[in-house]
Amino acid sequence: MLTDPAVTDGYARDEAAWAPHGSPAAVVRPRTAEEVQRAVRACLDHVARCRARRHRSAARTNVLGMSENTARSVTVERTSTGHFVATNTRGGTISFGTGSDSEFTPVELLLAALGGCTAVDVDLATSRHAEPTTFSVEVSGNKINDELGNRLTDLAVTFTVTFPDGEGADRARTILPRAVKTSHDRLCTVSRTVEIGTPVTATIEDA
């Protein structure tokens, strides 16, 4: 809102100097006190509408438990007895089954997801300094059946990572332990979900 003629002239000559964060959505030049009041009321009404929209959006996210940015999903389809294929939203696929052949089992996919998730975190943190000469992650656990049903216990993730000689490689070796810890404690979605836990719902939908 421009009310001072000197400011108005300066803005007209050099908009960037008066609006360093970018061009405003609107410029108002009221000529009377009544026009100033109307402009202020219009701004306040706009702010109130924006806040209401944000509140409704947050409410919808809370009700659904997810938003467009947080939602993740895959589709699993049967290909034959004991054999399935999972498809992600980008069109990627992976086959798995009961373990009667070389295909992964669902439990092995869980172990792979755990190792892959933390491997990505650690690789991104270290490879910016040096390419590793060796990078592997072994994930193991015990499958048991007790009063709680079938489940895995004693999950263990073991990294084997080496780097060549050089200053960048020295830096990568130095930050490796911290990268592994940060992935375990904060970043790896799979391991954090396993350790913290989350409800799993199962429903049947009419075809």
C-alpha positions in Angstrom: 0.0 0.0 0.0 1.6 3.3 -1.2 0.4 6.4 0.5 3.5 8.6 0.5 4.1 10.3 -2.8 7.9 10.1 -2.3 7.7 6.4 -1.7 5.4 6.0 -4.7 7.8 7.8 -7.0 10.7 5.7 -5.6 8.8 2.5 -6.1 8.0 3.5 -9.7 11.7 4.2 -10.4 13.2 1.1 -8.7 10.8 -1.6 -7.7 13.5 -4.0 -6.7 14.9 -1.6 -4.1 11.5 -1.3 -2.4 10.5 -4.9 -2.8 13.7 -6.9 -2.4 11.8 -10.2 -1.9 10.1 -10.1 -5.3 7.2 -8.3 -6.9 4.1 -8.0 -4.6 0.8 -9.7 -5.5 -0.8 -6.3 -5.7 0.0 -2.6 -5.3 -2.6 -0.3 -3.8 -2.5 3.5 -4.0 -5.4 4.8 -1.9 -6.3 8.5 -2.3 -8.5 8.9 0.8 -8.6 7.6 4.4 -11.7 5.6 3.5 -9.9 3.9 0.7 -7.1 3.0 3.1 -9.6 1.4 5.4 -11.2 -0.5 2.6 -7.7 -1.8 1.5 -6.8 -2.8 5.0 -10.1 -4.7 5.4 -9.6 -6.5 2.1 -6.1 -7.6 3.2 -7.4 -8.9 6.5 -10.2 -10.7 4.8 -7.7 -12.3 2.5 -5.5 -13.4 5.4 -8.5 -14.9 7.1 -9.5 -16.9 4.0 -6.0 -18.2 3.6 -5.9 -19.3 7.2 -9.2 -21.0 6.9 -8.0 -22.9 3.8 -4.9 -24.1 5.6 -7.0 -25.2 8.6 -9.3 -27.2 6.4 -6.3 -28.8 4.6 -4.7 -29.7 7.9 -8.0 -31.2 9.1 -8.3 -33.3 6.0 -4.8 -34.5 6.4 -5.4 -35.4 10.1 -8.6 -37.3 9.2 -7.1 -39.3 6.3 -3.8 -39.8 8.2 -1.8 -38.9 5.1 -1.4 -36.2 2.5 -0.3 -36.2 -1.1 3.3 -35.6 0.1 3.3 -38.3 2.7 1.3 -41.1 1.0 3.2 -44.2 -0.2 1.7 -47.3 -1.7 2.4 -50.4 -3.8 0.0 -52.9 -5.4 0.6 -56.6 -5.0 -1.0 -59.0 -7.6 -0.9 -62.7 -7.9 0.8 -64.2 -10.9 0.4 -67.9 -10.0 0.2 -70.1 -6.9 2.6 -68.7 -4.3 4.0 -66.1 -6.8 3.3 -62.4 -6.8 4.5 -59.1 -8.3 4.6 -55.8 -6.5 4.2 -52.6 -8.6 4.9 -49.1 -7.4 3.3 -45.9 -8.5 6.2 -45.2 -10.9 5.7 -48.5 -12.8 8.6 -50.4 -11.2 8.0 -54.1 -10.4 9.6 -56.8 -8.2 8.6 -60.4 -8.1 8.5 -62.5 -4.9 6.9 -65.7 -3.6 7.0 -68.4 -1.0 10.7 -69.2 -1.4 10.2 -72.4 -3.6 12.6 -70.9 -6.1 15.2 -68.1 -6.3 12.6 -65.4 -5.8 12.7 -63.3 -2.6 10.2 -64.1 0.1 8.2 -61.3 1.8 10.5 -61.7 4.9 13.6 -61.3 2.7 12.1 -58.3 1.1 11.6 -56.7 4.5 15.3 -57.4 5.3 16.3 -56.0 2.0 14.1 -52.9 2.6 15.8 -52.4 5.9 19.3 -52.7 4.5 18.5 -50.7 1.4 16.9 -47.9 3.3 19.9 -47.3 5.6 22.4 -48.0 2.7 20.9 -45.1 0.7 21.3 -42.8 3.7 24.9 -43.7 4.4 25.9 -43.7 0.7 24.5 -40.2 0.1 26.4 -39.0 3.2 29.8 -40.6 2.3 30.0 -40.8 -1.5 29.9 -37.0 -1.9 33.4 -37.1 -0.5 34.7 -40.3 -2.2 33.5 -43.3 -4.1 33.7 -46.5 -2.0 35.7 -49.4 -3.2 33.5 -51.7 -1.1 30.0 -51.1 0.1 27.7 -53.9 1.3 25.1 -54.2 4.0 24.1 -57.5 5.6 20.8 -57.7 7.4 19.8 -60.7 9.5 17.2 -61.7 12.1 15.5 -64.6 13.7 12.0 -65.7 12.6 10.0 -67.0 15.5 6.5 -68.0 16.4 5.2 -67.3 19.9 2.1 -66.1 21.7 2.3 -62.9 19.5 2.4 -64.9 16.3 5.0 -65.0 13.5 7.6 -62.2 13.7 11.2 -61.3 13.4 13.5 -60.6 16.3 17.1 -59.6 16.9 17.4 -57.7 13.6 21.0 -56.7 12.9 22.5 -54.5 10.2 26.2 -54.8 9.5 28.0 -52.4 7.1 31.2 -53.3 5.2 32.4 -50.1 3.6 36.0 -49.2 2.4 37.4 -46.3 0.6 40.6 -45.7 -1.4 43.4 -43.5 -0.2 43.0 -39.7 -0.5 41.8 -36.7 1.4 38.2 -37.1 0.4 38.3 -40.8 1.3 39.6 -39.9 4.7 36.7 -37.5 5.2 34.3 -40.3 4.1 35.8 -42.7 6.6 35.6 -40.2 9.4 31.9 -39.5 8.9 30.9 -43.1 8.2 30.1 -44.0 11.9 28.0 -40.8 12.3 26.2 -41.5 9.0 25.3 -45.0 10.2 24.1 -43.7 13.6 22.1 -40.9 12.1 20.4 -43.2 9.6 19.5 -45.6 12.4 18.4 -42.9 14.9 16.5 -40.5 12.6 16.6 -41.0 8.8 15.9 -44.6 7.8 12.1 -44.8 7.4 12.0 -48.6 7.4 14.1 -49.2 10.6 12.3 -46.4 12.4 8.9 -47.9 11.5 10.1 -51.3 12.7 11.5 -50.1 16.0 8.7 -47.6 16.8 5.9 -49.6 15.4 2.6 -48.6 13.6 -0.9 -50.1 13.4 -1.5 -52.2 10.3 -5.1 -52.5 9.1 -6.5 -55.2 6.8 -9.8 -54.8 4.9 -11.6 -56.5 2.1 -12.8 -54.4 -0.8 -15.5 -55.5 -3.3 -14.0 -56.0 -6.7 
